[in-house]
Amino acid sequence: MPVDLALDEVPNARRKRLVRVVSFVLWCLAIIVQTARALAEPSTLNLVSLGGFIVLFTAVNAQIFLVRWLGEKRTRRLMARLHGSAYLSELDNLPNRNYLLSELRREMPRARAHDAPFVLIILSLEQFDEVVRRRGEAFGDRALKGMAQVLRRFTRTSDFIAHLGGADFAVLLNECKHDDSFIYLQRVPGSIAVSDGHRMLEVPISARVQQYDMQSLYATDVLRDAEESRPLRRKEVQHHGSEAA
């Protein structure tokens, strides 16, 4: 089932910006009304009310500006630190291979201690180099960003997504067994639809599934086993998914 990337939801940032604009306009209208009332009836009460509105307006907006400034500064500092430590991919700031290995090192002891295995899924855009050669790098970039959006849409916040480089992505499903992972794979489409500027073209997605066997001691071994496992056929995903359900 392909996913049309043109139907993405409006970003949360745009909605928040709209709320801030509406709030600012309402504050301005309130001040204009109070100013008009103070000019029409220059009583002490009206002047005090106008002064109070102006002080409150200044305090609220100053606080909003300060919170945003501090938040953006803290975010920039964190991103710089992560980039400097080579933990983020250039693709939408997704965790990269190093970050995934670090996450695996944290998850493996917990899985052994609680006898709660996890599943590592490798998802790839098929024949990506050929796609880029035929359609161009801009098309390839849109396909990668589309893949990242698809995974963010269908993956729980308690799980972990990483961009391994090129056309390869990884999803770490916590406290999940091999058969149960097919329920997740059924939600992920078998291809994504990407525009080449004239029409929508489907780019197939392949999947490899590996359950942590509680024996491997090194995160690199777990990742290597997942990357070297056999790609699943779509009908296998549908069959296993119906059994798990």
N, C-alpha and C positions, 0 to 999 in steps of 0.2 A: 504494500500500500504506500504509494509515494506521498510525500508531504509537500504542499505548495508553500514555499517560503514567503510568498507575497501576502499570505493570510496571517502573518504574525500579529500578536496582540500589541496594543499601544504600550510602549515602555513605561514603567512606573515613574521614571524621572520626568517624563512629559506630564503625567497627571499631577505629580507633586508641584511642578512648575506652575501649572494652571491654578492649583489651589492657592499658591502663594500670590499669584497675580490677582485673583478674585479677592483674597483677603486684603491686599494692599488697596485695591479700588474701594472696598467697603470702608476701610479706615479713612481714606481721603474724603469719601462722601460724608462720613460722620463729622469730620473736622469742618468741611464746608458748611454743613447745616448748623453746627455750633457757632461758626464764625458769623454766618448770616444772622443768627438769633442775637449774638452779642452786639452786632452793629445796629440791628433794628431796635433792640432794647438793652442799652449798655448798663445793665445793672451789675452789682457785685457778684450775684449768684451766677449770671450768665458768663461773666468774665472768668470766674473761678472754674466753672465747668469747661470753658474753652481751654484754659490753661491745663486743666487736668487731662483732657483728651490729648493735647499735644504732648504732654509729658509721658502719658501711657503709650501713645503711638511710638514715640522715640524709643522708649525703653523696650517695648516688644520687638520692634524691628532691629534694634541694636543687638538684642539677644539672639534673634534668628540669624543675623549676619555673623555674629561671633561663633555660634554653634556650627554654622556651615563652614566658616573659615578654619576653625580648629579641626573639624571633621575631615575636610579636604587636606589639610596639612598633615594630619595623622595618617590618612590614607596614602598620600604621596610618599610619606616616610616609610610606611610599611611596604608599599610596592617597590620602592627603591631598594629596601633591604632584601626583599625576596628576589628581585631581579639580580641584585648583586651576589646573592647566594646561589644563583642559577636554579631557582625553584619554580619559576613561572615561564610558561610558553609565551611566545609573541602572539599566539592566536587567542584573542579575547582574554588574556591574562589567566588562562587555564593552568592548573598545576601541570608540570612537565614530568619527564621520566624520573628525574632525581627526587621530585616531591613524592611521586608514587612509591618509589623504593623506600623512602622515609616512612610513608604511611604503612607500607607492608611490614616494615620492621616493628612498628608499634602494634599492628593488628595480629601478627603471628603469635606472640606470647599470650595475648588475651584469648585467641582462639584455642590454643592448647590448654590453657588453664581452665576454661569453661566448657571445653569440648563442644565448641560452637564454630564449625568451619565457615569459611567465607568463600566466595566465588569471584574469580577474576575473569572478566570478559574483555577480549580484544576485538574492537570493531574497526573495520577499515573500509575506505572507499576503494572499490575494485578498479584495477588498471588505472590508477590515478595518474601516473606519469604519461600514459597514452592519452588520457583525457586532456591533460594540460597541453601536450604537444599538438593535439588537434584543435582544441578550443581556446587555448591561450591561458596565460597566468591569471588574468582577471576572473575568468570562469572558474579556475581552480580555487582561487581565494574565496569566491562566493560559495563554492561547494563545501569548503572546509568550515566556513562560518556557519553555513546551514547545518552541517553535521553537529557542530558544537551546540547550536540552538536546539536541535532535536534531542540531543542527550540531556541537556538541562531541563527540557520540558518533561521528559519521561522518567527521570531519575530522582529518587527520593533524596531529600536534603541530608539524611543520615548516611547515605552512600557517598562514594568518592569518584569523581570524574577527572581524567588526566588526558592531556594531549602528548603522545609519545614522540611526535615529530612526523613530518610528512602527512600521509593520509591515515595514520594509525592513532586510535584513541583507546583508552582503557576505562572500564567501569568496575569498581570494587564494590561488590554487594556484601555488606556485613551480615553475619549470622544467617547465612543462606547456604543451602545445599545445591548440588548440581541440578537435580530435577526441578527444584523450585525456581532456579534462575531462568527457566524457559518461559515462565509467566512474564518476567520482565522482557525477555527477547521478543515475545509476541507483541508487546506494546511498541517496540522499536520498529519502524517501517523497514521494508526490504530494500528501499531505495529512497532517494530524495530528489525532488524536482528543482532544477536550477535553470535560470534564464540565461540564454546566450545573447540576449538583446533582441531576439526575434521570436523565439519560442521557448517553451519549457522542455528541458531534457532531463531524463532520469539517470541518476548515477547510482548503480547498485552498491549495497552495503554487505560485507561479509562479516561473519562472527566466529570467534573461537572461544570456547568455554573451558575453564580449568578450575576445579575445586581444590582448595588447599588440603593436602593429605595428612597434615599434622606431623610430617616427617622432615620436610625440607627445613634447614636451619638458616638459609640465606635468602634474602629477598630477591636477589638476582636470579636464583634458581627458580623461584616461583614465577617470576615474570618471564623467564626464558621458556619454561614449560608451557605457559599460556600462549606465548607467541609462536611456539613450534607445534602446537596442537593442530589437529585437522580442522579446516574450515567447515562449518555446518552448512548443509543445504537448507533452503527455506522450508521444505516440507518436513524436515527433521524437527525444526523449531516448532512448527504447527502441531506435529504429532506429539512431541514431548510436552508441549504446553497444554494440550488437551488432557493428557494423562495427569499432569501435575494439578490441574484445576479440579 
